[in-house]
Amino acid sequence: MAGYTKRELSIIDTAYRIFIRSVSKVMDAEQIGYIDKAYDLALSKYDGRKTLSGGLYVLSLIEMADIAANEIGLRSKTVVGIFLHRITAESDVSLDYIREHFGERIALIVDGYDKISNIQTNNVSFQSEQFRKLYLSLIDDIRVVLIKIIHRLYDMRHKNDVDAKSFKRYLKEVKYLCIPIVHRLGLYELKKELEEKVMIYEYPDEFEDIKRKIRVSSTEQEKLMEGFLEPIRNALDNEHIDYHVKWRTKSIPSIYEKMRTNNLPFEQIFDIFAVRIIIKNSKRSEEKSDCWRVYSIVTNIYQPNPKRLRDWITTPKVSGYESLHTTVQANKNWIEVQIRTERMDEIAEKGSAAHWQYKGRNNKQTTDDWLNQVRDILESPEYGKLDDRLSSSCKSDKIYVFTPSGDLKQLPVGATVLDFAFDIHTQVGSHCSGANVNGKLQPIRYVLNSGDRVEILTNKKQSPKSDWLSVVTTEKARSRIKRYLKDMEMKEAEIGSALFYRRLKNWKIPYTDKLLAAILKEYDLSSGIEFYHQIATEEIDVIRLKEFILSLNEDKENRIERNDTDIVKEKASEESIGEVSIGNNLSDLAFKIAKCCNPVPGEDVIGFISINGGVTLHRRDCNNVIALKKNFPYRIIDVKWNNDNSEYLEVTISIVANNELGLLGTVSNVIRDLRINILNANFDTKENRSVAKLVLQVNNTNLLEQLLRKLRTVKGVLEVRRIS
């Protein structure tokens, strides 16, 4: 190991021997040999490597191993995992090598640590429940989480070994991820240290200020609390209540949080000290009465603050927490007293898992449940069995996938690229052609995994198909695909319906429900929509359909007999309408004026073929035309007015003008001079302004435009516009 000096090797060896001696009391020779093997590999692969502050990297691993074994009580597999947790990412050691020489369990630990370390958290909050679930879903062994927490504890203790940018992110990770987990694990001393480290780095001045204010001698603290508890103990003993008492000074971070949340100075924080009275051997049916009985005893001795009463016995917290809290005054000190039974205390200590246990729920385990199992194991005296029992017992049925921008999406296990696309947006899913997953192109069928970063690729020509239903697993994607297919079926049915009615008209055959029923029976179809859809998709031969319809008509004189050549010609002519004129050139095609825009002769218009075969005329700039073009482009035709069309049409205009004397007469004269007839007029006056709505009769668009121009030049007129 050329990277180390003799002195450095001596320092490392001494530190490691001290560590081994400290764990040899609880580990056998085989376990020690297992750790030695991992240590030797780390020593060689991290040959001479230094930390940011200049310390030996291997020494940091030894310190982390000591935290795991001696501060938390973890065993050989976790220690081995600490020595090797970054070795595949930072050296030439492969995961297969780890699996071969250290076993599958250590390989899972190393791989799991790499997965959670590679999570891109730029746009994801550590506070997010989804992030926590992602974090846990990526691992197959709970030791991975514990090793991460140990590593972050080391980082908090050795700030100089971490660059400023990383340390800022680590603080958030500790605050929102590590601290809640160690709380669930029951590692309260570790939790307290992490909370204090966070506050020291985030709010150093506030930390020191509070520390100074609560700094008293241990003798004074004990004197204060013993004096406070003595009359309570005497009263409880006289009532023959079986109990025990705990007391503590609340942590500086918790005090600061109350000051900040309530916007109060330190002097107005009531509960600097906390006392817990735990009632022993209380029957379940008598718990509430026992707690209130103790409450009565305490408040008979000390004056309570009624605003500080918290009754979580009558109404427990969602987590299952039950306790009776009151704040009482003793001399000049405010002290919080928590009253609960042993059962309630266990729930308070262990969280929701204990609550479920007491409720007799043996359903599927969740994150809180299996984390509590770890806590129970950590407190167990059977340390020799610890490592064998630490594997995760909860695997999530969800995966957590990142968007290119770093946003987190939750999907069920087995979800595909196509599921992810529809989860982003229906349009993205409808046009999805594949995805870039972690830098590699993947098809729509590719099954995603937690932690994947997915960029959806789209193609405007792509659209949902019926076989997509076999690709997706989410109900959202399935429903969107079904909806699209149904909409397409309806659109095609509308086309088919229009085509069918046109053919009946050309064949001079009237439509009847009886006729449709006969067709459905002949072709073994369940509905008219299905029939029209097959017409549109040319699944039904038009020539055969006509022959069948004609065969239904017993009146030979009314049948239209044309040869096959004529039918073919008819088909070709019907399917190519092209630009048409409105008037004499299209006298056989019924048309009407759209009420939404009310076009007049001479204006630029389009035609929309209705289902009954007629044509509705819209101004080309009509708002409804946009929707019609989007949904029914196949039913839009180009039309133009005949020059000799002199039909009068109704137009509505709006005039906004100052409320001036004689202005109405002037406007009326302009309209009269152009020989335009006013069919209806409506006037309204608001805030010294008049609004007139006039219904006019015009015969061409040029005349209308001339009128609008002249009205805009009238003095006092502010706005003139056409409404319809």
C-alpha positions, -999 to +999 in steps of 0.1 A: +000+000+000+022+027-014-003+054-008+002+054+030+032+064+050+044+042+078+031+066+103-004+067+087-005+029+086+004+028+123-024+054+131-049+034+111-039+001+126-041+015+162-076+029+156-088-004+141-075-025+169-092-003+195-124-007+176-121-045+174-114-048+211-145-028+218-168-052+198-150-084+206-172-088+237-204-092+216-190-107+185-174-141+179-142-149+160-161-157+128-178-123+129-145-105+137-129-123+107-157-112+085-151-076+095-113-080+091-119-091+055-140-060+046-115-037+064-085-051+045-103-046+012-112-010+021-077-003+033-062-015+000-088+002-024-087+035-005-049+035-005-037+069+008-071+086+002-077+117+022-108+135+033-115+171+024-099+183+057-068+161+051-077+132+073-073+096+064-105+083+047-102+048+063-102+064+097-136+079+089-149+044+080-136+031+113-154+059+132-186+051+113-182+015+122-178+024+159-210+045+158-228+015+143-215-011+168-210+009+200-235+038+198-264+020+181-257-016+188-255-030+153-236-061+144-211-076+119-231-073+087-238-036+092-201-030+101-190-048+070-216-028+050-200+004+063-165-005+052-178-014+018-208+009+013-191+031-014-164+008-027-181-002-060-188+035-068-153+047-059-130+019-069-127-009-095-144-034-072-176-049-089-209-058-073-203-094-085-170-094-065-188-083-034-215-109-039-189-137-044-166-128-014-191-113+011-224-128+002-257-117-013-268-097+018-238-074+017-242-070-021-277-058-015-265-033+011-238-019-012-262-018-042-290-002-021-266+025-008-256+033-044-292+036-055-303+061-027-270+080-032-277+085-069-311+100-064-313+135-080-329+157-054-327+191-071-365+196-074-376+172-048-383+181-012-369+159+015-401+168+033-421+150+007-437+118+018-432+105-018-395+111-015-393+091+018-413+063+001-389+064-029-360+063-005-372+032+012-385+015-019-350+014-035-335-008-007-337-045+000-322-042+035-330-018+063-292-016+071-289+007+041-310+034+058-291+029+090-257+033+073-269+064+055-280+079+089-246+069+104-228+086+075-248+118+079-241+118+117-204+116+108-208+145+084-225+165+111-196+158+135-170+166+109-183+195+089-148+203+075-148+170+056-178+181+034-179+209+009-202+238+015-228+229-012-230+193-002-232+202+035-262+224+029-280+196+012-270+171+039-286+194+065-319+192+048-315+154+044-308+151+082-336+174+091-364+160+070-353+124+065-329+111+090-344+127+122-379+114+115-365+079+109-343+077+140-373+090+160-393+060+147-364+037+155-365+050+191-328+062+189-336+093+209-301+102+219-291+101+182-321+122+173-313+148+199-277+151+187-288+154+150-314+181+159-288+200+179-263+198+151-288+211+126-297+240+148-260+248+156-253+251+119-285+269+109-291+291+140-258+292+159-266+325+178-300+314+189-287+281+201-261+296+223-285+322+236-311+296+247-283+274+261-271+303+283-306+310+295-313+274+306-278+267+319-281+259+356-261+236+378-272+199+380-277+204+417-301+233+412-320+213+386-323+183+408-333+205+438-360+222+417-375+190+404-373+171+437-390+199+454-417+200+427-422+162+427-422+156+465-458+167+472-470+149+440-454+116+451-468+119+486-503+125+473-501+096+448-487+073+475-515+082+498-540+073+470-522+040+466-516+046+429-489+025+413-467+047+391-432+059+382-419+093+373-395+107+346-383+143+342-360+162+319-351+196+305-365+200+270-340+201+242-328+234+229-342+228+193-377+220+207-377+252+228-365+272+199-392+257+176-419+268+201-404+303+203-404+306+165-438+290+159-456+310+186-435+342+180-427+343+217-395+353+237-378+326+258-393+340+290-429+333+278-422+296+270-440+278+297-427+243+295-389+243+298-391+213+320-412+182+314-424+156+339-440+123+329-462+104+353-467+069+341-495+048+357-486+012+361-510-018+359-540+003+348-569-018+334-579-008+298-614+001+309-601+023+337-573+041+319-591+074+313-604+077+348-570+068+362-554+095+342-579+122+352-576+111+388-538+118+387-545+151+369-568+161+397-541+153+423-515+173+404-537+204+398-549+203+434-513+209+444-502+233+416-521+260+397-526+248+361-527+270+330-561+261+315-550+272+280-522+246+281-544+216+287-541+190+260-565+161+262-553+134+238-570+107+258-605+116+248-594+123+213-561+106+204-539+119+176-541+103+142-509+084+150-526+068+180-508+090+206-527+092+239-517+114+268-530+141+291-508+172+292-511+201+315-487+230+324-485+240+361-467+267+379-443+259+408-428+290+423-418+310+392-413+280+369-437+266+344-435+228+342-453+205+317-468+174+333-476+144+310-500+118+324-504+084+307-506+047+313-479+022+305-498+012+274-501+048+263-464+054+270-454+024+248-475+039+220-459+073+225-425+057+224-430+033+196-454+052+174-483+039+153-470+003+152-477-001+189-511+015+184-519-011+158-506-039+180-530-029+208-559-026+184-552-061+172-546-052+136-525-078+118-528-065+083-501-057+058-471-040+073-462-004+064-432+018+067-439+028+103-445-009+112-413-023+099-392+006+112-406-001+147-396-037+143-361-025+139-364-005+171-376-035+190-346-055+176-322-028+186-335-029+222-334-066+224-307-082+246-302-110+220-276-090+201-262-121+184-293-125+164-295-088+155-280-089+120-300-119+109-333-101+117-326-068+102-337-074+066-365-053+054-400-069+059-417-043+038-415-039+001-436-011-014-462-018-041-453+016-056-424+029-076-411+066-076-399+080-109-383+113-118-392+136-146-364+153-166-369+184-144-365+164-112-402+162-102-412+129-085-441+107-098-456+078-080-467+048-100-476+012-092-450-016-095-450-028-131-458+006-146-445+011-181-432+041-200-467+045-215-482+047-179-457+074-170-465+094-202-503+094-194-495+103-158-478+135-170-506+145-194-532+129-216-517+145-248-482+133-239-495+098-234-515+099-266-485+108-287-459+088-268-435+069-291-410+058-264-387+073-237-352+082-227-348+062-194-316+070-176-300+080-208-311+050-228-339+048-254-367+024-244-400+014-260-435+022-246-436-013-231-405-008-209-412-015-172-399+013-150-381+010-117-379+033-087-354+061-092-355+060-130-353+094-147-377+094-176-380+117-206-410+109-228-405+111-266-436+121-286-446+120-322-476+140-335-484+111-359-487+087-330-521+080-315-536+054-291-543+019-304-563-009-290-532-030-282-520-002-259-545-015-234-522-045-229-492-023-223-505-001-194-512-010-158-526+022-143-563+029-144-556+065-155-538+054-187-563+027-194-593+050-191-576+077-213-569+051-240-604+037-239-619+072-241-598+081-271-608+048-289-644+055-281-642+091-293-626+079-325-653+053-330-679+080-325-662+104-349-660+076-375-696+067-368-706+103-375-687+102-408-704+069-416-738+083-407-734+113-430-722+090-458-751+066-453-777+094-454-762+109-485-763+076-502-800+070-492-807+105-506-790+097-539-807+064-541-840+082-533-847+058-505-862+072-473-846+064-440-867+046-414-860+029-381-873-003-397-847+000-424-819+004-399-831-026-378-832-048-410-796-038-418-784-045-383-800-079-384-785-087-418-750-078-408-753-091-372-745-058-356-756-046-321-761-009-327-763+018-352-730+033-341-713+000-349-730+000-384-720+036-391-684+029-379-681+000-404-695+023-432-668+048-424-640+022-422-653+005-454-658-027-436-692-029-452-693-030-490-715-002-503-726-021-535-738-051-515-755-028-489-774-011-517-785-044-532-798-055-498-817-023-492-833-024-527-843-060-521-863-049-491-885-027-513-913-046-529-923-017-551-903-023-583-912+010-597-895+029-569-862+010-571-833+027-586-815+004-610-781+013-621-753-009-633-721-015-614-703+011-634-727+038-625-724+028-588-686+031-590-689+065-607-714+076-580-690+066-553-661+085-568-682+116-573-696+116-538-663+114-521-648+144-538-669+175-531-642+201-533-650+238-534-686+245-541-708+275-546-739+284-525-769+291-547-779+278-582-747+258-585-756+237-555-793+238-556-797+201-546-778+206-513-797+222-484-778+249-464-785+272-435-769+302-418-751+295-385-767+315-357-734+318-338-717+341-363-746+349-388-725+354-420-737+377-447-733+374-484-698+384-495-681+374-463-654+347-462-672+315-452-668+277-448-694+249-449-699+223-423-717+191-434-744+181-408-754+145-402-787+150-421-767+159-452-772+196-451-745+224-449-743+250-422-724+282-432-700+298-407-678+329-410-643+316-414-632+336-383-661+322-362-649+309-328-668+277-332-650+269-364-618+262-345-635+234-325-652+221-356-619+219-375-603+201-346-630+175-340-646+171-374-620+182-401-635+156-425-669+175-425-654+209-434-659+220-471-649+252-489-677+273-501-682+307-518-712+330-524-727+333-559-724+369-572-761+371-579-771+362-544-791+392-530-807+376-500-809+399-470-795+386-437-796+398-401-765+413-384-761+426-349-737+454-341-727+471-308-720+508-305-704+524-274-706+562-272-706+592-249-740+601-236-744+633-257-775+650-269-783+643-306-758+615-309-784+588-315-800+609-343-766+612-360-760+574-359-795+568-372-789+591-401-757+573-411-776+540-412-805+555-431-782+571-457-768+537-466-804+524-469-799+498-442-830+487-423-830+486-385-850+456-373-844+461-336-826+484-312-817+482-276-801+510-255-784+510-221-767+539-202-739+533-177-715+559-162-722+587-187-719+562-216-745+547-239-744+512-253-766+504-283-772+470-298-787+472-332-801+444-354-797+454-390-807+439-424-780+439-450-774+421-482-736+420-485-704+423-465-691+454-484-721+474-473-717+463-437-680+472-437-689+506-451-714+512-423-689+502-396-663+526-410-687+556-411-700+550-376-664+550-362-660+585-376-690+599-358-680+623-330-687+609-296-687+572-308-660+553-288-664+517-302-682+500-330-680+462-335-700+434-350-715+409-325-731+384-349 
